[in-house]
Amino acid sequence: MNRIMEYLPFLIPLIIAQFTLLAYTLYHILTHNTYKRGNRTWWLVVTVVLMSFVGPVLYFLFGKEDA
């Protein structure tokens, strides 16, 4: 337990960044109708299942339609 407390100052900003990125990604998916690849359902599943940075980053690289 003491070891976790030692790393907590480094983990808190990463956790906040992860959930902020996830929230923005979900907002973007739900408010846009066009995607480069896939559809809304596909990107929601990918984003939620790969909830770490991987899902949102994949969406912004391969799914977000450039407008």
Secondary structure, 3 states (H helix, E strand, C coil): CHHHHHHHHHHHHHHHHHHHHHHHHHHHHHHCCCECCCCHHHHHHHHHHCCCCHHHHHHHHHHECCC
